[in-house]
Amino acid sequence: MQHKIRNKINDIAHHDATGGIIMLVLTIIALAYQNSPYGFDYRDWLNTKAGLTFGSFALIKPVILWINDGLITIFFFSIGLELKHEFMEGHLSKLSNVCLPGLAALGGIIVPSGIFALCNLDDPYALRGWAIPSATDAAFSVAILLMLGKRVPSSLKIFLLSLAIFDDIGAIVIIAIFYTSQLSILALSFAGLAILGLIFLNFMGVTRKSFYYIFGFLLWFSILKSGVHATLAGIITAFFIPLKNHDGSPLVMEIYNNLKLYIGVFILPIFAFANAGIDLSGITKEFLFSGVSLGIFLGLFVGKQIGVFLMTYLCIKFGFATMPQGANWRQIYGVCILTGIGFTMSLFVDGLAYWGTPIFGYADSLAILLGSTASGVIGYLFLRFFAGDARKNPEVQAKVSDDQEQISHNTTTQEPNQAS
């Protein structure tokens, strides 16, 4: 009996929807905590400085920065591992599977960003946040699809996961190019040496994970001091880890699967708790209907679904890709609505754009929560009641289930590939 309970708890912890549910709960707690009589305790905790000193060297930062520059780097590291696997031997290793989600993600970046820019053309500072509504929170959006079960064909779950991967690539490029401060040549030089170390390890076929972690930490520290955002160190480190061990067993996906639980039930929920505590008392009608707030809300709730659906329609219409198997246009549109759930990535970009200057009275963060909530709720209701039911075609459902397993990061043994 005890063994069954332990297995059940383990299954729940590893379920893809669990992380999203925990994030939602902690978001609500953060909002309630910040707007309670104990709200000062919440902010004091986030602003508490912590770190280490060694002689004249000191690395001291507020807790909020340790979360946003440190813990979240592990999340980006897992994204890098997933990208490497998918493009080298996963679902996206076939060119035919790249076009549809890639172009759809591009539409989901261009249209929301354009809407935000149109709402803030007269304010150069506000325009810094143009990329805020361009992000999709894969954890929340996939969790909602899983809640719908077999009502949505598995091919659309693959489509959303693939789209989220390209969306992450877009976010990485945007952060690297547009959200960097003054650069330190000395720190970048040390970062370059750390990257050379990673290249050497990969070239020599080294598969001991600890070596990559050491150079990855040195890279993170160097980039942290360079002016480039430190989370990029996670992506770079992941790219240099070999796909497989010497015996042919998967290495990249072993690390990814080991991290997945901690990221889903700890790292992302902590990030949500630390960033979603909005002081509603400071939000006035003027802030709520400002260009920034409207740009974020309309970008997420309107721009994302229009941009993703338009590019998806054109891609299929002109023969660049085929319709996801077993899906209809209404189901595709329902999934496009879900891409407006920006949440964690949008909050992250928002912090980079306006860090240290809450001149919008936290209305920008509230707009992210409102736009993401509207996209999630409307997307779920649309798919639940208006998009048809994939269960009415069991033969197609059974066939596309095989494709679902292909992208679920299985660890099937293949030929050894020591340095990739």
N, C-alpha and C positions, 0 to 999 in steps of 0.2 A: 504494500500500500504506500509506504513511504517512498519507495523507488518510483512508483507511478506518479506521485505528486511532484517529485523532483524532476522527472522527465517532462511533465506538463508545464511546470514553471520554466524549464529550459526552452521548451517549444515556444512559449509566449514571449520570452525575452528575445528570441532570435527571429520572431515574426517581423516581416517588413513593415507592418502597420504600427508596431509597438513604439518605435522611436517617435513617430508623428504624434501619437496619442500623448506620450510623455511631454513632448514639446508644447502641445496645446495646453495641457494641465499647468505646466510651469509658466507659460505665458499668462494665463489667467491669474495665477498666484502672484506673479510679478506686478501685474496691473493693480491687483487688489492691495498688495503690500505697499507699493509706491503711493497709492492714494488713501492709505489708512493713516491713523495718528502716528504710525511707526515708519512712515516714509523716509524720514531722515536717516534712520538706521540702514535702510536699503542703500541709499546713496553713499553713506559713510563707508559701508562695506565695499562698495564698488571703487571708491576713491582711496581706500586704504593702500598705502604703499608697502610693497614687499619686494624682496630680491636677495641678492648676495653681494658681499664685498670681499675682496682679496687684496690686502695691502692698499694701494692707491686706486685699485680698480673697483668700480661699483656698477652694478646693474640693478637699479631700483626703478620699479614702475608701479602704477596703480593696478589693483586687481583686474579692473576692466580691460586694461591693455594686455595683461598676462593672458586673459581669455581670448581677446580679439587678435593678438599678435602671436600668441603661443599655442594655446589649446587648438584654436581653429586651424593652425598650420598642419596639425595631424589630420584634420578633415581634408584639407587640400592634398595632403600626401596620399590619402586613400583615393581621391579623385584621380590623381596621377597614375596610381596603380591600375585603376579601372580603365582609364584611357588606354594605357599601354596594352592591357590584355585585349580589350575590344578591338583595337585597330590592328593588332598583330595576329591574333588567332581566334577572336570572338566574332560576334555578329557583324561588326563593322569592318571586318577584314575583307569582305566582299564589296567591291565597288558598287554593285547594284543595290546594296543595302545602305549606302552612305547618302545618296542624293536626296531622298525624301526628308529624312530627319534633319540633314544638314541645311537644306534650303529653308525648311520650316522654322528652324531655330534662327536663321538669319532674318526672316520676316518678323519673328518674335522679338528681335533686338531693334531693328530699324524703325518699325511703326510706333512702338511705345516710346522710344527715345525721341522720335519726331513729334509726337503729341506733347511730351514734356517740354520740348524746346519751344513749340508754338505757344505754350502757356506762360513761358518765361522769357520771351525774346527781349523784353525791355530791362532785364535784370541780369547782368553778367555774373554776379555772384551766385544767384539762384541756378543759373545754367550749369554750374558745377555738378549738379545732381542729375544730369541728363540720363545717366546710365542706371539710375535707381530702379525704374520700372521694367528694365530689360531682362531681369533675372527670373528664373523659375526654381522653386524649392522642390527638388525631386522627392524628398522624403514625404512631404505632405501630399503632393499630387499623386504619387504612386500609392500612398496609403489609402486615399479616397477611391482609387480604382480597385484596389484589393477589397474594399468594403462592398463594392458592387458585385464581386464574385464573377460568376460566369455570364452575367448579363452583358458584360463587355468582352468581345473576343480577345484572345490572348495576343493576337497580332497588334492590337492597339496598345497593349501594355508594353510590348517590345518597342513600338513606335514612340511612346512617351519616354521610356527609358533612354532610347537612342537620342531623342531630341534633347533630353536633359544633359546628356554627355556633351553634345555640341554647344548647348547653352553654357555649360561650364567652361568650355574652351573659349567662348566669347567673353565670359566674365574674366578669365585669366588674362586674355589679351588686353581688355579694357583697363584692368587694374595695373598691368605692367606699363602701359603707354600713358594713360591719362591721370593716374592717381599716385604719382611719385612726387616726393618733395625734393629739395636740393640734394644733389648726389655727392657722396663722399668718394673721391677717387681711391683713397687708401683702403676704405672698407670694401669697395668693389674689387680691388686688386686681391684682397684676401678671399673674397667670394670666388674670384676666378681660379685661385689656387685650389680651393675646395672642390670646384667643379672638375678641375684637372685630376684631382685625386679620385673622384667618382668615375671619370672616364678610364683611368688606369685600372681601377678595380674591375670594371666591366670588361675591358680589353683582355685582362689576364684571366677572365673567367672565374673570379672569386665569387663564391656564393655564401660566404659567412655574413649573415645579416648584420652583426654587430659592427663590422667595418663600415658598412654603408650608413648605419645610424650615426657613427662618430663623425664621418665627413658631412653627413646631413645636418648634424647639430652645428658644426663649424660654419657650414654654409648659411644656416638660419641666423646665427649670431652676426655673421658678416653682413648679410642683407639687411638685418634689423638696423644695423648702424649705418647703412649705405644711403638710405633715403628711399629705396625701392621697398615695396611692402613685403614683409617677412614671409607671408604665406606662400609666396612664389618658390621659396626654398623647398617646401613640401612637394610641389609639382616636379621641380627639377630633380630632386633626389629620387623620386619614384621612377622617372624615365630611365635612370641608369641601373636600376636593379634588374639582373637577368631574369628572363621569363621562367627559367627552369634550373633545378639543381643538377649536379653532375649525374645523378641516377635517372634523370628525366622527369622527376616529380615536379609539379608546378611550384615555383617559388613566389612569384608575384601574387598569385591568387591565394596562396597560403597566408601571406602577410595580410592581404586585403580581408580575407575571411576572419582572421584573428582580430583585426581592428574593428570590423563591422559592428559587433555588439557594443563595444565601448563607445564608438562614435554615435550610434543610434540611441543608446539609453543614458549616456553621460555627457559627451562633449557637446553635441548639438543642443540638448536640453539646457545645459548650463549656459551656453551662448544665448539661447532664447531667454532664459531667466534674467541674464545680465543686461540684455539690450531691449527687452520688451516692456520694462517698467516705465511707463510714460506718465508724467505728471499732468493729469487731465485739467488740473486747476489753472495751469498756465496757458491753456488753449482757448483763445478767444474766437469769436465769429470771424474776425479779420484774418487770423491765422488759418482757420479751418477752410476758408474759401480763397486762400492765397493761390498764386500761380503754382507754387511748389506743391501744395497739398492736392490741388486739382490735377496737376500734371502727373503726380504719382498715382492717384486713384484711377484717373482715366487711362493712364498708360497701362496699368496692371489689368484693370477689369475690362477695358474696351480694346486698347491697343494690342495686347498680347493675343487675344483670341482672333482679332481681325488679321493681324500680321501672320500668325501661324497658319490660320485657315486659308488665307489668300495664297500664300506660297505653296501650301499643300495642294490646293485646287489646281493652280497653274502647273505645278510639277507633274501631277497625274494627267491633267487635260492635254498637255503637250507631249506626253509619252516619255518623260524623263524617269518616271517611276510608275509602279502599278499600285492599285488600290490595296491597302492592307487586307489580307485574306479574311473573309467572313464579316467585314465591316461595311457599314453604310455611311452616307455623308452626314447624317444626323449624329451618329456615334463619333465620327471624326470631329465634328464641331464641338461636341460635348467635351472631348479630350482637350481641344484647343482652349475652351473656357478654363479648364483646370491649370493651364500653363500660366495663368495670371496669378497663381499663388506664389508670390515672390518671397515673402517672409524672411527667412534667415539670410539669404544672399542679398536681398534688397536692403535689409537692415545693415548688413555688412558694408555694402557700397555707400549707403547713406552716411555711415560713420566715417568713411574715408572722405566723402565730399564735404561734409559740414562739421568735422570733428572739432570739438572745443568751442563751438559757437552756436548754441541752441537758440538762434535768433528767431526761429520759426515757432518757438514755444512748444516744441515736440509734436507739432501738428504734422510734420513730415513723417515721423514714426507712426503716428496714429493713422495717417493715410495709407501707409504700407499695410497695417493690420486690417483696415477696413477694405482695401482693395483685394487683399489676399483672402479675407473671409468671404467677401461677395463672390469671388471667383470659385472658391471651394464649395460654398453652399449652392450657388446657382448651377455650377458644373455638375455636382452630385444629383441635384433634383432633375436637371435636364436629362442626364444619362439614365436616371432611375425611372422616369415617367414618360419621356418624350422621344427617346432615341431608338426604341426597339429593343429586342431581347435576343442576344446571341444564342441562347439556349434552344431557340426554335430551329436551329440548324446544327444538330449534334455531330454530323459528319465533319463539317468544317471546324467545329470547336475541338474535336478530337485531333484533327490534323494540325491545327495551329498550336496545340498544346506542346507538340514536339519542338516548335520554334521557341516557345517560352523557356524550355529547359536549356536551349542553346545560349541564351543570354543571361541565365541565372548563375553564371560564374561557376560552372561545374569544374571539377578538378581532374578531368580525364587525363591519364598519362599519355604523352606523345613522345616523339623522338627528341632526344636531348638537344638543347640549344643553349649553350653555356653563356654566351655573351650576345645579348640582343639590345 
